[in-house]
Amino acid sequence: MKLIDMHCDTLWKLMDVDKGGNLAENHCSVSIPFMKEAGTKAQFFACFTCLRDFENEGGYEGCYGRVKEMITYLMEQTERYSKQIGLAKSFSQMQENVGEGKVSAFLTVEEGGVLNGKQERLYELYDKGIRLMTLMWNYENCIGYPNSRNGDVMRKGLKPFGIEAVRRMDDLGMLVDVSHASDGTFWDVLKYSRKPVVASHSNCRMLCNHPRNLTDEMIRSLAQTGGVAGINFYGVFLGTGKMAEAEAVGQDSTIEAMTAHILHMIRVGGSGFPAIGTDFDGFDAEGIVEIPDVSKMERLWEALKRAGVPEGELDQIWGGNVERVMREVLG
């Protein structure tokens, strides 16, 4: 049971929300002791910035500066706790960390708008260790359009700059992440990317009718091209865990709903499709949260096992599916 979690916002929580603590001791859902307890093999740490927070600091220019500070912070943390956690930039480096008894920390960017129309920033971010980029958050940016309740926005896709960015990410060996993307952007990414694409923290729209979630057609297409999706623990994206006739409004984050979404992913996309992308430290709990931190991940494992998921498939969901994509894209 070796866990790979494709998305957490712990850096943002430590640096911008709590403004205190560290990876060893904090009030977050992700910490070194919690990851050790969970048997975490790799944790993807998002450098998340919100454009609205930087309106008076240069907009996306300010966001880009903050991303670089987050990168520096994680590098300092992995050096400070080097016996327990190590920065990883490839599948092989992750395996080296396993041999040394370390959790691997992968750096990602959540909000491709930080490129701000400058393709050279992709190379700078790659050189600094970024290995996944979520193309957008909830705002239109230089790459394309986000998920929206506005149908016109939802149909819009990649901009010319975004098409080129996706191609360059493929060439570099950086994972393209379509979580938060509009439907049009999603389909454009699959059209232009030559590598497996991920939805690092997205659920099933059939079970919870939210524009952040994936339709069955998206799940099938993503799976057919070798991609994966990480189950998101935010209650708003989980709904009730039952078929939704109207828009789901459930706020609770229940293991029953998580299980339902993963089982649906398996039915539609096959056992090689689901992964874990908790979104820990990235959402406010407005109801019940049955897995409040990474140390309690075994609860979901046991629920899936009771639901009839074989242990071999559980190993795939827990990390094997992501490893396959990492080997192909990151090397």
C-alpha positions as CSV (number, residue, x, y, z in Angstrom):
1,M,0.0,0.0,0.0
2,K,2.2,2.8,-1.3
3,L,0.3,6.0,-1.9
4,I,0.9,8.6,-4.6
5,D,-1.3,11.7,-4.2
6,M,-1.3,13.9,-7.3
7,H,-2.6,17.1,-5.6
8,C,-2.4,18.9,-2.3
9,D,-2.4,22.7,-1.5
10,T,-0.2,22.3,1.6
11,L,2.4,24.9,0.5
12,W,-0.4,27.5,0.0
13,K,-1.8,26.7,3.4
14,L,1.5,26.9,5.2
15,M,2.7,30.0,3.4
16,D,-0.5,32.0,2.7
17,V,-3.2,30.8,5.1
18,D,-1.6,29.6,8.3
19,K,1.6,31.6,7.7
20,G,3.4,29.2,10.0
21,G,4.4,25.6,10.6
22,N,6.5,23.4,8.4
23,L,6.3,19.9,6.8
24,A,7.2,18.2,10.0
25,E,4.8,20.0,12.3
26,N,1.7,21.9,11.2
27,H,-2.1,22.1,11.3
28,C,-2.5,20.8,7.8
29,S,-3.8,17.5,6.3
30,V,-0.4,16.7,4.9
31,S,2.8,16.5,7.0
32,I,5.8,14.2,7.1
33,P,4.5,12.2,10.1
34,F,1.1,11.8,8.4
35,M,2.7,10.7,5.1
36,K,4.9,8.2,6.9
37,E,1.8,6.8,8.6
38,A,0.0,6.5,5.3
39,G,2.9,4.8,3.6
40,T,3.1,7.7,1.1
41,K,5.5,7.0,-1.8
42,A,5.1,10.4,-3.4
43,Q,3.2,13.6,-2.7
44,F,2.6,16.2,-5.5
45,F,2.8,19.7,-3.9
46,A,1.0,22.4,-5.8
47,C,2.3,25.9,-6.1
48,F,-1.1,27.5,-6.1
49,T,-1.8,31.2,-6.7
50,C,-5.1,33.0,-7.0
51,L,-5.1,36.0,-9.5
52,R,-7.5,37.9,-7.2
53,D,-4.9,37.9,-4.4
54,F,-2.4,39.6,-6.6
55,E,-4.5,42.3,-8.3
56,N,-2.4,45.0,-6.6
57,E,0.9,43.2,-7.1
58,G,1.1,42.9,-10.9
59,G,-1.5,40.3,-11.4
60,Y,0.0,37.2,-13.0
61,E,3.5,38.7,-12.6
62,G,3.0,38.7,-8.9
63,C,1.6,35.2,-9.0
64,Y,4.7,34.0,-10.8
65,G,6.9,35.6,-8.2
66,R,5.0,33.7,-5.5
67,V,5.3,30.4,-7.3
68,K,9.1,30.8,-7.3
69,E,8.9,31.5,-3.5
70,M,6.9,28.3,-3.0
71,I,9.4,26.3,-5.0
72,T,12.2,27.7,-2.9
73,Y,10.3,26.9,0.3
74,L,9.7,23.3,-0.6
75,M,13.4,22.9,-1.6
76,E,14.4,24.3,1.8
77,Q,12.0,21.9,3.6
78,T,13.3,18.9,1.8
79,E,16.8,19.9,2.7
80,R,15.9,20.5,6.3
81,Y,14.2,17.1,6.6
82,S,16.4,15.3,4.1
83,K,16.4,12.0,6.0
84,Q,12.6,11.7,5.6
85,I,11.6,13.5,2.4
86,G,13.4,14.2,-0.9
87,L,12.6,16.3,-3.9
88,A,12.0,14.2,-7.0
89,K,12.0,15.2,-10.7
90,S,11.5,11.8,-12.3
91,F,10.2,8.3,-11.8
92,S,13.8,7.0,-11.4
93,Q,14.5,9.6,-8.7
94,M,11.4,8.6,-6.9
95,Q,12.6,5.0,-6.8
96,E,15.9,6.1,-5.5
97,N,14.1,7.9,-2.6
98,V,12.2,4.7,-1.9
99,G,15.5,2.9,-1.5
100,E,16.6,5.5,1.0
101,G,13.3,5.3,3.0
102,K,12.2,8.8,1.9
103,V,8.9,10.2,0.7
104,S,9.2,11.9,-2.7
105,A,8.0,15.4,-3.1
106,F,7.0,16.5,-6.6
107,L,6.5,20.2,-7.5
108,T,3.6,21.3,-9.5
109,V,2.0,24.6,-10.6
110,E,-1.7,25.1,-10.2
111,E,-2.6,28.1,-12.5
112,G,-0.8,28.2,-15.8
113,G,-1.7,31.8,-16.1
114,V,1.6,32.5,-14.4
115,L,3.3,32.0,-17.8
116,N,1.6,35.3,-18.7
117,G,2.2,34.8,-22.4
118,K,5.9,33.9,-22.0
119,Q,6.7,30.4,-23.2
120,E,10.3,30.7,-21.8
121,R,8.8,30.4,-18.4
122,L,7.9,26.8,-19.0
123,Y,11.7,26.1,-19.3
124,E,12.5,28.1,-16.2
125,L,9.8,26.3,-14.2
126,Y,11.0,22.9,-15.5
127,D,14.6,23.8,-14.5
128,K,13.4,24.6,-11.0
129,G,11.8,21.2,-10.7
130,I,8.1,21.7,-11.8
131,R,6.9,18.4,-13.3
132,L,3.1,19.0,-13.6
133,M,1.1,22.1,-14.5
134,T,-2.6,22.6,-14.0
135,L,-3.3,24.7,-17.1
136,M,-5.8,27.0,-15.4
137,W,-7.6,27.6,-12.1
138,N,-11.0,29.3,-12.2
139,Y,-10.1,32.2,-14.5
140,E,-9.5,32.7,-18.2
141,N,-5.8,33.0,-18.8
142,C,-3.2,33.0,-21.6
143,I,-3.6,29.3,-22.1
144,G,-7.4,28.9,-22.3
145,Y,-10.6,28.8,-20.5
146,P,-11.7,27.3,-17.1
147,N,-14.7,25.2,-16.1
148,S,-17.8,27.4,-15.8
149,R,-21.6,27.3,-15.3
150,N,-21.7,29.6,-18.4
151,G,-22.2,27.3,-21.4
152,D,-20.4,29.7,-23.8
153,V,-17.3,29.7,-21.6
154,M,-17.5,26.0,-21.2
155,R,-17.3,25.4,-24.9
156,K,-14.2,27.6,-25.4
157,G,-10.8,25.9,-25.5
158,L,-7.1,26.4,-25.9
159,K,-5.8,29.7,-27.2
160,P,-2.9,29.6,-29.8
161,F,-0.5,30.2,-26.9
162,G,-2.0,27.3,-25.0
163,I,-1.7,24.9,-27.9
164,E,2.0,25.8,-28.1
165,A,2.4,25.5,-24.3
166,V,0.9,22.0,-24.3
167,R,3.3,20.9,-27.1
168,R,6.3,22.3,-25.2
169,M,5.2,20.6,-22.0
170,D,5.2,17.3,-24.0
171,D,8.7,18.0,-25.3
172,L,10.0,18.9,-21.8
173,G,8.5,16.0,-20.0
174,M,6.0,17.9,-17.9
175,L,2.6,16.4,-17.1
176,V,-0.4,18.3,-18.6
177,D,-3.2,18.6,-16.1
178,V,-6.8,19.3,-17.2
179,S,-8.4,19.7,-13.8
180,H,-10.2,23.0,-13.6
181,A,-10.4,23.2,-17.5
182,S,-13.5,24.0,-19.5
183,D,-14.9,21.1,-21.6
184,G,-13.5,22.8,-24.8
185,T,-10.0,23.1,-23.2
186,F,-10.1,19.5,-22.2
187,W,-10.9,18.3,-25.7
188,D,-8.3,20.6,-27.2
189,V,-5.6,19.3,-24.9
190,L,-6.4,15.7,-25.9
191,K,-6.2,16.8,-29.5
192,Y,-2.8,18.5,-29.3
193,S,-1.0,16.5,-26.6
194,R,1.1,13.5,-27.7
195,K,1.5,12.1,-24.2
196,P,-0.9,10.8,-21.6
197,V,-2.8,13.6,-19.9
198,V,-3.9,13.7,-16.2
199,A,-6.8,15.2,-14.4
200,S,-5.0,15.5,-11.1
201,H,-8.0,16.1,-8.8
202,S,-11.3,15.6,-10.6
203,N,-14.4,13.4,-10.1
204,C,-17.3,12.1,-12.1
205,R,-19.9,14.4,-13.5
206,M,-22.4,11.5,-13.8
207,L,-22.5,11.2,-10.0
208,C,-22.1,14.9,-9.2
209,N,-23.2,17.4,-11.8
210,H,-20.5,20.0,-11.3
211,P,-18.5,21.6,-14.2
212,R,-15.3,20.7,-12.4
213,N,-16.0,17.0,-12.9
214,L,-15.4,14.7,-15.9
215,T,-18.2,13.4,-18.1
216,D,-18.2,9.7,-19.0
217,E,-17.0,10.6,-22.5
218,M,-14.1,12.5,-21.0
219,I,-13.2,9.5,-18.7
220,R,-13.3,7.1,-21.6
221,S,-11.2,9.3,-23.9
222,L,-8.7,10.1,-21.1
223,A,-8.3,6.4,-20.3
224,Q,-8.0,5.4,-24.0
225,T,-5.0,7.8,-24.3
226,G,-3.3,6.4,-21.2
227,G,-4.3,9.2,-18.8
228,V,-5.6,9.0,-15.2
229,A,-7.8,11.1,-12.9
230,G,-7.2,11.6,-9.1
231,I,-10.2,11.3,-6.9
232,N,-10.9,14.7,-5.2
233,F,-12.1,14.7,-1.6
234,Y,-13.9,18.0,-1.7
235,G,-17.6,17.4,-0.8
236,V,-18.8,19.9,-3.4
237,F,-17.3,17.7,-6.1
238,L,-18.4,14.4,-4.5
239,G,-22.1,15.1,-4.1
240,T,-24.1,12.3,-2.5
241,G,-22.2,9.5,-4.2
242,K,-25.5,8.5,-6.0
243,M,-26.7,9.3,-9.5
244,A,-27.5,12.9,-9.8
245,E,-30.7,14.0,-11.6
246,A,-30.0,17.6,-10.9
247,E,-26.9,19.4,-9.7
248,A,-25.5,17.8,-6.6
249,V,-25.2,20.2,-3.6
250,G,-23.8,17.9,-1.0
251,Q,-21.1,19.4,1.2
252,D,-20.1,16.3,3.1
253,S,-16.8,14.5,2.2
254,T,-17.8,10.9,2.8
255,I,-16.0,7.6,2.1
256,E,-19.2,6.2,0.6
257,A,-19.1,9.0,-2.1
258,M,-15.4,8.6,-2.8
259,T,-15.9,4.9,-3.2
260,A,-18.8,5.5,-5.6
261,H,-16.8,7.8,-7.8
262,I,-13.8,5.4,-8.0
263,L,-16.1,2.5,-8.8
264,H,-17.7,4.6,-11.6
265,M,-14.3,5.5,-12.9
266,I,-13.4,1.8,-13.1
267,R,-16.7,0.9,-14.8
268,V,-16.2,3.6,-17.5
269,G,-12.5,3.9,-17.8
270,G,-11.2,0.6,-16.5
271,S,-9.0,-0.2,-13.5
272,G,-6.0,1.5,-15.0
273,F,-7.8,4.9,-14.9
274,P,-8.5,6.0,-11.2
275,A,-5.8,7.5,-9.0
276,I,-5.7,9.7,-5.9
277,G,-5.7,13.5,-6.0
278,T,-7.1,14.4,-2.6
279,D,-7.0,18.2,-2.8
280,F,-6.0,18.2,0.9
281,D,-5.4,21.7,2.4
282,G,-7.1,23.2,-0.7
283,F,-10.7,23.3,0.4
284,D,-12.7,24.5,3.4
285,A,-14.7,21.7,5.1
286,E,-18.3,22.8,5.3
287,G,-19.6,19.5,6.5
288,I,-18.5,16.0,7.5
289,V,-15.0,15.1,6.4
290,E,-14.4,11.4,6.9
291,I,-10.8,11.4,5.8
292,P,-9.4,14.6,7.4
293,D,-5.8,14.0,6.7
294,V,-3.5,11.7,4.8
295,S,-2.8,9.4,7.8
296,K,-6.4,8.2,7.6
297,M,-6.2,7.0,3.9
298,E,-6.5,3.4,5.0
299,R,-10.2,4.0,5.6
300,L,-10.8,4.5,1.8
301,W,-8.6,1.4,1.0
302,E,-10.7,-0.7,3.4
303,A,-14.0,0.7,2.0
304,L,-12.9,-0.1,-1.6
305,K,-11.9,-3.6,-0.5
306,R,-15.3,-4.2,1.0
307,A,-16.9,-3.0,-2.2
308,G,-15.1,-5.8,-4.0
309,V,-12.1,-4.1,-5.5
310,P,-9.3,-6.6,-5.7
311,E,-6.0,-5.8,-3.9
312,G,-4.1,-5.7,-7.2
313,E,-6.5,-3.0,-8.5
314,L,-6.2,-1.1,-5.2
315,D,-2.4,-1.0,-5.6
316,Q,-3.0,0.5,-9.1
317,I,-5.4,3.1,-7.7
318,W,-3.1,3.9,-4.8
319,G,-0.1,4.6,-7.1
320,G,0.5,2.1,-9.9
321,N,-1.6,4.0,-12.5
322,V,0.2,7.2,-11.8
323,E,3.6,5.5,-11.9
324,R,2.8,4.2,-15.4
325,V,2.1,7.8,-16.6
326,M,5.2,9.1,-14.8
327,R,7.4,6.6,-16.5
328,E,6.1,7.6,-19.9
329,V,6.1,11.4,-19.4
330,L,8.7,12.2,-16.8
331,G,11.2,9.4,-17.4
